[in-house]
Amino acid sequence: MRWLPILLLLVSSNAALALPAHAPVPGGVAIIEVPEMAGAAPRATYRDRRVMVLPGDDQYRAIVGLPLSTKPGEHKLQLKGTDGSRAVISFTVTDKAYAEQRLTITNKRKVNPYAEDMDQIRADRKRINAALESWSEPGSVQLEMIRPVDGIESSPFGLRRFYNDEPRNPHSGLDIAADTG
């Protein structure tokens, strides 16, 4: 059986804005206050990727998703005003230890996929990367996320698996065991 990550959607709404918790850790979200530039919200980027900037009560806030691969330490948010002015804001990412799971698997294909499995994995990765490259200007946005289905969390976000003592990338989704459909 093939598990696909469940994507939680951000739903547009006129409801009050509820920001995610500020958690500047690998796999977390950093909420960074940013100044108005040239009379408007600046364009913000982190690691050469656009970052959502939303108005707050008294200033703008950048919502920075931090990949699990983010190293603890000082990081930089690049800002650009509509007039071409630039600024940099530094912020600190702290370490976080995620759970580990060690499995002994006798089916070697599950540990080291065959060439045809890798072809599918590469094709999936290409589609995912294309989706991640798209950008839409935020309008009215509700950042509260809902569970897409009821069920038991079968693999938590950030779980680091070792198959036959071989490390794998941390789990970048949340698996929920639920009935088909």
Sequence and secondary structure as in RCSB ss.txt:
>XXXX:A:sequence
MRWLPILLLLVSSNAALALPAHAPVPGGVAIIEVPEMAGAAPRATYRDRRVMVLPGDDQYRAIVGLPLSTKPGEH
KLQLKGTDGSRAVISFTVTDKAYAEQRLTITNKRKVNPYAEDMDQIRADRKRINAALESWSEPGSVQLEMIRPVD
GIESSPFGLRRFYNDEPRNPHSGLDIAADTG
>XXXX:A:secstr
          EE SS       B STTSEEEEEE  BTTB  EEEETTEEEEEEE SSSEEEEEE  TT  SEEE
EEEEE TTS EEEEEEEE      EEEE  S HHHHS  HHHHHHHHHHHHHHHHHHH      SEE     SS 
SEEEE TT EEEETTEE     S EEE    
